């Protein structure tokens, strides 16, 4: 399956910006399940400085600087990605218990385990406490397969939490999300990660896109898609396995991974500093289209 993704970010400022410096993580990843065939980022006004590098987690970062006065910044990333179908059913034949995985992460004896163990630690957006640990233990019962336990946690978050775009912002504490059981995809991913890490398991945050299909007979609106977020857990011999608690599914061929990290702060699609500008309005439009 091949997709074309157009991701446009627009900042409209009330006053002139004299200088802006930004980092963009808008180039889809290459991994076992997808191949980024091509990707291009266009910036308006034109950047005076433009460089690329891969960050610690392997995400491609575009760095740019605009010294020209402007009151509107538009960053458009256009990519083509081939997604390979994953055989998720075979995962449930994996019988290693979650306690067994935890023990391997406590005493890593390979490079892969050592790298994964970093993701057992809490991060800024994924603090945990005994209440969160207690919630996690309802799924991670003694002797349970790690895949089965993770699927159970995903399903419980899907059923227990309400998707409510107006309830949270990026600064809403995870404790508030848990108390009210409301939020959006990034909140659900952060909560799942806090649950996993409270048990000594390795989980990472995944940002990306998910294909949305309009109701039968309706035309898909331009810009109607959106960025998405889910989580992945590290399983020895299998690697990183993705789970989408917002939709209660294991990603197959409708998810595209954009960036990975400990939490949202590591994968922010566009961030930086501006001098001037006053107040601003942000608009993000995403189009994800299947290619023949």
C-alpha positions in Angstrom: 0.0 0.0 0.0 1.4 3.4 -1.0 0.3 6.8 0.4 1.0 10.4 -0.3 0.9 12.7 2.8 0.7 16.4 2.7 1.2 18.1 6.1 0.8 21.9 6.1 1.5 24.0 9.2 0.5 27.7 9.2 1.4 30.3 11.8 -0.4 33.6 11.4 1.1 36.4 13.5 -0.5 39.6 14.7 2.9 41.5 14.4 6.0 41.1 12.3 8.4 38.3 13.2 12.0 39.5 12.7 13.7 36.1 13.0 12.6 32.5 13.5 14.6 29.4 14.1 12.9 26.0 13.9 13.3 22.2 14.0 10.8 20.1 11.9 10.3 16.4 12.4 8.1 15.9 9.3 10.0 13.2 7.3 8.4 9.7 7.8 10.7 6.9 9.2 12.2 4.0 7.3 11.7 0.8 9.3 10.7 -2.9 8.9 7.1 -2.0 8.0 7.4 1.1 5.9 9.6 2.8 3.3 9.7 6.6 2.8 10.1 6.7 -1.0 10.5 10.5 -1.1 9.9 13.6 1.0 10.1 17.3 0.5 9.7 20.2 2.9 8.8 23.7 1.5 9.0 26.8 3.7 7.5 30.2 3.1 9.1 32.7 3.5 12.2 31.0 2.1 14.7 29.9 4.7 18.1 31.5 4.7 19.6 28.5 6.6 18.6 24.9 6.0 20.2 21.8 7.3 19.3 18.2 8.1 20.4 15.7 10.7 19.2 12.5 12.5 18.5 12.9 16.1 19.3 10.5 19.0 16.2 8.4 18.2 16.9 8.2 14.4 14.3 10.8 13.4 15.2 13.0 10.5 15.2 16.7 11.6 15.1 19.7 9.3 16.6 22.8 10.8 15.9 26.2 9.3 16.2 29.9 10.0 14.3 32.8 8.5 15.8 36.2 9.1 13.3 37.9 6.8 10.4 39.9 8.4 7.1 38.1 8.0 3.7 37.8 9.6 2.9 34.3 8.2 4.9 31.1 8.3 3.9 28.1 6.2 5.7 24.8 6.3 4.5 22.1 3.9 5.9 18.5 4.0 4.9 16.2 1.2 5.9 12.6 1.4 5.3 9.3 -0.4 5.4 6.2 1.8 5.0 2.5 1.1 3.4 0.6 4.0 3.9 -3.2 4.3 1.1 -5.3 5.8 2.0 -6.7 9.2 1.0 -10.2 10.4 -0.3 -9.2 13.8 -2.2 -12.4 14.6 1.1 -14.4 14.9 2.1 -12.1 17.8 -0.4 -13.9 20.1 1.6 -17.1 19.8 4.4 -15.4 21.7 4.2 -16.8 25.2 7.0 -14.9 27.1 5.5 -13.4 30.2 5.7 -9.7 31.0 7.6 -10.5 34.1 10.2 -12.4 32.0 10.6 -9.4 29.7 11.0 -7.1 32.8 13.8 -9.3 34.1 15.6 -9.2 30.8 15.4 -5.4 30.8 16.7 -5.2 34.3 19.9 -7.0 33.4 20.3 -6.3 29.6 22.9 -8.6 28.0 22.6 -7.4 24.4 22.8 -4.0 22.6 19.1 -4.1 21.7 18.0 -4.8 25.3 20.4 -2.0 26.5 18.9 0.5 24.1 15.3 -0.6 25.0 16.0 -0.3 28.7 16.3 3.5 28.3 12.5 3.5 27.6 11.7 2.0 31.0 12.4 5.4 32.7 9.7 8.0 33.3 9.8 11.1 31.2 8.4 14.6 31.5 5.0 13.7 30.1 4.8 10.2 31.5 5.2 10.4 35.3 3.7 7.5 37.2 2.5 6.7 40.7 0.9 3.9 42.6 -2.5 4.6 41.2 -1.3 4.3 37.6 0.7 1.2 38.5 -2.5 -0.3 40.0 -4.4 0.4 36.8 -1.7 -1.3 34.8 -1.6 -4.4 37.1 -5.3 -5.1 36.3 -4.1 -6.0 32.8 -0.6 -7.3 33.7 -1.7 -10.2 35.9 0.9 -12.7 37.1 2.2 -15.0 34.4 0.4 -13.4 31.6 1.9 -13.2 28.1 3.2 -9.7 27.5 1.3 -9.4 24.1 -2.0 -10.4 25.7 -1.5 -8.1 28.7 -0.6 -5.1 26.4 -3.7 -5.8 24.2 -5.8 -5.8 27.4 -4.3 -2.5 28.5 -5.0 -1.0 25.1 -8.6 -2.1 25.1 -9.2 -0.9 28.7 -7.9 2.6 27.8 -10.1 2.6 24.7 -13.2 1.7 26.8 -12.5 3.6 30.0 -11.3 6.9 28.5 -13.4 9.4 26.5 -12.0 11.0 23.3 -12.5 14.7 24.0 -10.4 17.1 21.9 -11.5 20.1 23.9 -10.6 18.8 27.3 -6.8 18.8 27.3 -3.8 20.7 25.9 -0.2 19.6 25.7 0.3 21.1 29.2 -2.5 19.2 30.9 -0.9 16.9 33.6 -1.3 13.2 33.1 -2.9 13.0 36.6 -5.8 15.2 35.3 -6.2 12.9 32.2 -6.3 9.9 34.5 -8.7 11.5 37.0 -11.3 12.5 34.4 -10.5 9.8 31.9 -10.7 12.2 29.0 -8.2 13.3 26.4 -6.9 12.8 22.9 -4.5 10.3 21.2 -1.3 11.8 22.7 -2.9 11.6 26.2 -3.8 8.0 25.7 -0.3 7.2 24.4 1.3 9.0 27.4 -0.9 7.2 29.9 -0.2 3.8 28.4 3.5 4.5 28.5 3.3 5.6 32.2 1.5 2.3 32.9 4.2 0.2 31.1 7.1 2.1 32.7 5.6 1.8 36.2 6.0 -2.0 35.8 9.6 -1.8 34.5 8.7 -2.4 30.9 10.0 -0.4 27.9 7.6 1.7 25.9 8.1 4.4 23.4 5.9 7.2 21.9 5.1 7.1 18.2 3.8 10.0 16.2 2.4 9.6 12.7 -0.7 9.5 10.6 -3.7 7.2 10.3 -5.8 6.9 7.2 -9.3 8.2 7.7 -12.1 6.9 5.4 -15.2 9.1 4.9 -18.7 7.5 5.3 -20.0 5.8 2.2 -21.2 8.2 -0.4 -19.4 11.2 1.1 -16.3 12.9 -0.4 -13.2 13.2 1.8 -12.6 16.8 2.7 -9.2 18.3 2.0 -7.1 18.7 5.1 -9.5 16.5 7.1 -6.9 14.0 8.3 -4.7 14.7 11.3 -1.6 13.7 13.0 -1.9 10.7 15.3 -0.1 9.1 18.2 0.2 5.7 19.7 2.7 3.6 21.7 5.0 0.7 21.2 6.3 -1.9 23.6 9.7 -3.7 23.4 9.5 -7.5 23.2 12.7 -9.5 23.0 13.0 -11.4 19.7 10.1 -9.5 18.2 11.4 -5.9 18.6 9.0 -3.0 19.0 5.3 -3.8 18.7 2.8 -1.0 18.1 -0.6 -0.5 19.9 -3.1 2.2 19.1 -5.3 2.8 22.2 -7.3 5.5 20.6 -8.8 3.0 18.1 -8.1 -0.2 20.0 -6.2 -1.8 17.2 -2.7 -3.1 16.4 -1.5 -0.9 13.5 -1.3 -2.7 10.2 -1.4 -0.9 6.8 -3.2 2.3 7.7 -0.7 3.8 10.1 2.4 5.7 9.0 5.2 6.3 11.6 6.6 9.8 11.5 8.9 9.9 14.6 9.7 8.0 17.8 10.8 9.1 21.2 10.2 9.0 25.0 7.1 11.2 24.7 5.7 14.0 22.7 8.5 16.4 23.5 10.9 14.2 21.5 8.8 14.1 18.4 7.1 17.6 18.1 6.5 18.0 14.4 7.5 21.7 14.4 9.1 23.7 17.2 11.4 26.7 17.6 11.7 30.3 18.7 10.5 33.5 17.2 11.6 37.1 17.8 8.5 39.3 17.7 5.2 38.2 16.2 2.9 39.1 19.1 -0.1 36.7 19.3 -0.5 33.9 16.8 -3.0 31.5 15.3 -2.0 28.0 14.4 -3.6 25.8 11.7 -2.5 22.3 10.8 -4.0 20.5 7.7 -3.1 16.9 6.8 -4.1 15.0 3.7 -3.3 11.2 3.5 -4.2 9.8 0.1 -3.9 6.2 -1.2 -1.9 5.9 -4.4 -2.8 3.4 -7.1 
